[in-house]
Amino acid sequence: MNMLPATLATLRRPRLLVRAARFGLADYRRDRDLVRLTQGQMPGNARTVLSWLIEQEERMEETRKSGDAGYSIARHVELLIALMAEARLICEIDSQRSAG
């Protein structure tokens, strides 16, 4: 079993970031948003995408915590939206496999 859901469950982020990301989930479009986040280099299947997103979000969180002027709250929220949406997608795929 993959440890990605457990990794996501342990993420601790500011409440405002998480709320903004949850709000943005309704507008998430995988084909548009992942292409933009990955700069056209979509990294394969949903689990690979989720791993990549987790790495990128962790880097963004470190940038935020360090007070780096290069930190972009908009990009951070976009990463969290994609991360949540891709995790949902994996859960749906897994439940379809177990039901079928």
Buried (B, 14 or more C-beta within 10 A) or exposed (E): EEEBBEBBEEEEBEEEBBEBBEEBEEEBEBEEBBEEBBEEEBEEEBBEBBBBBBEBBEEBBEBBEEEEEEBEEEBBBBBBBBBBBBBEBBEEEBEEEEEE
